[in-house]
Amino acid sequence: MFKYILKRLTLFIPTLIMISLLAFVISINAPGDPVERLSKSANKEGTASEQSGSTKKIKEEIRARLGLDLPVFYISLSTWSDCDTLYKIADKAQQENLLKLSRQYGNWSAVSNYYHTLLGLLAAYDSLNVDQIYLQHSSFVLNEIKEGDSIRMDTSFAEKFSKNEITDAKNNTSFAILSLLETYNEKAIVSKLDTLENDYKKAPYLAHLNPEFIEVKKAFEHLKTTATPWKTYLPKLIFYGNNQYHRWLFGNAPWFGEAQAGQLKGVLRGDFGISYIDNQPVSDKIWEKFKVSFVFIFLSILFAYIISIPIGIYAAYKKGSKFDRISSIVLFVMYSMPSFFIGTLLLYTFANPDVLVWFPESGFQDPSLYKEDWGIFEKMAHHWPYMVLPLIAYTYGSFAFLSRIMRVGMIDVMGQDFIRTARAKGLNEKTVVLKHAFRNSLLPIITVFANIFPVAIGGSVIIEVIFSLPGMGFETFSAILNYDYPMIVAIFTISGFLTVIGYLVADILYAVVDIRISYH
């Protein structure tokens, strides 16, 4: 048995690697930019100018903290036209556009030159001062104003261009350059460059930007004339040491000792990153929610097995009897009623001031009374009233399912030769049923039990919402609504890991309950 367990654990390694790879692929291909989301939440305080000046620095810090300034994987299959350090470009949209340009023209050096001339032109806008330009393109005019018998000279501006006109021209042309940084279609680029050229001609106060704009046009013409598209057909394999997957899996913290500030521990050490919603560690949030869901799921499964297995055994033993028929009808009626209906019915009946107020209507504890320093029995006594109604809603639907499985398994075993032999040997009926038949009919029940592990991490969305339980089901639902991908990926990864463990436990239990099963 030990050799078999060791062999299965060895075979689980590639399975877990594939689960981690799939989770990682989901995380990096999720819609939206995590840097943008986290930078917005990190830059809520301060004046507008302070926020504008610190946004770029904050984004760079977040990229470094999340490891997004590293290549994606250990190996990258690219072409000779691609750049092997493209991952260093901070803006995700610009990074994708540069890749498309390099695949389109096949000359990375020309693409890089064109990109940097655009950045140079965009940087030139930082030196533009609307007030200064307005003064330069305005002139003083002396006006004679008659006041009674005297004449007063008044000085006023003769505006060539208004401030709003200058500001609009500056904003429109800068936005056009930003769009060029994300445009790879040749016709669209030519059209935008022509539009920019016309805008500069109409706005003489932007004349000092012409040298940078001419450099952009020259760089683009050079890109077209030196195109080498044949390079896109030559594959190239690039190897990276430190990369995003390595950091996601192992982190950048030492394996022994506590991690320092800003260091990650990696998935293998329980670090799934930070939540996009509140910047809290995902592992901490999962653990707090998991404890609540696990208590309910564990108790509901325990009660379901304790109740349904005896019903299934007795129904199989009394096959076709009145008890078998009535229990089947009652259990299937219960199974057909959805959990949200039963949960709502329980609340309206037993937590309603107009009917009965036997139990609290929501939550898992009373924050005004609950104390963390209570003992285990005091905590259980406090939580128990909050758990009764949710446990009923969790458990009732499992009765029919488990009892039917137990009944079918028992009926199949009761008709086998070894049961007839046991009866022929003179064993009493209780021994035959409970010792011989029951043990050999547990295999289907064990198969169902193996699926409990991944369910434990998911919780029940409907029941937890109805009873306002702070569990994993409600947290998963909230993560999906808010696009909190680190939380979603963490739940996916842990569920996959628990599924693998569940199958291993099931295989071991098969050998325990059935001596005919032997692993070598």
Order of alpha helices (4+ residues) and beta strands (2+ residues): alpha-alpha-alpha-beta-alpha-alpha-alpha-beta-beta-alpha-alpha-alpha-beta-alpha-alpha-alpha-alpha-alpha-alpha-alpha-alpha-alpha-alpha-alpha
